[in-house]
Amino acid sequence: MSALPDKQLVGSRFGRSLHTYRRSAVVQRRMAGKLVEMIDFAGMPDHIGRVLEVGAGSAILTSALLAMHSVDAYFANDLVAGSREFVMTALAAHPVGTRVFLEGDIESLDPLPGNLDLVVSNATVQWLHDLGAFFGRMASVLEPGGLLVFSTFGTGNMKEIAWLEGVSLPYRTPAEVESLAGEAFETVCIVEEERRLEFASPEAVLHHIRETGVNGVAGGSPWTRTRYQQFLHRYRSSFSTGSGVSLTYHPVYCCFRRLR
């Protein structure tokens, strides 16, 4: 069963994990690097005029992008107010002219900066309730020829948790994402991969999830001591690797160009 993310829960969990995210989000760090490679592949010049980052978090993508590109104006958005400190620290390390942090839900944030050359987002859009409407909003603020480059997750993401708990986010296939882009964008490329992490124990998996804040789905029965022990036993018996247990990530990388 899929369930829409509880945004209040998402904000709370990511807020608590901001200071541990950079250390523990090994897959998301790799994803940020691949997004920068995709931006370069699409022909974005070394100097970019106006950039909007959606879901900046602890500024992993911010830092990776600014290490390779200079920017006139950088607008960074996040649901969590505490993200501002990380973003501004990252921006201060580079010669960025205008630096603006936009706190709030990108699906309702108003007004949005306009005349953008690039919109980027790493491991965020899976939390949105209406991806089609998001595409529409981004098309309205991007310049013709501007890029919308983001990573999300596919249907196999955290499949171990989904199998055990019977609930997950409503992940989309690459074809579904491309269809939702509508008539305002052309597809430059969409790439997906599977990354399987190994942990020493199910307890270590749960610790990883807490430190990255990646579980924003409400549901299921309350976590009693008995249920917790049953979860650990089922995880260990179902997803053992011999030396530990697995947790699967299914990143999807998307690059779209605003039609002229």
Secondary structure, DSSP 8 states (H G I E B T S, - for coil): -B----HHHHHHHHHHHHHHHHHH-HHHHHHHHHHHHHHHHTT--SEEEEEEEES-TTSHHHHHHHTT-EEEEEEEEESSTTHHHHHHHHHHTTT-SEEEEEES-TTT--S---SEEEEEESS-GGG-S-HHHHHHHHHHHEEEEEEEEEEEE-TTTTHHHHHHHS-B-----HHHHHHHTTTSEEEEEEEE--EEEEESSHHHHHHHHHHHT------SS---HHHHHHHHHHHHHHSB-SSSEEEEE-EEEEEEEE--
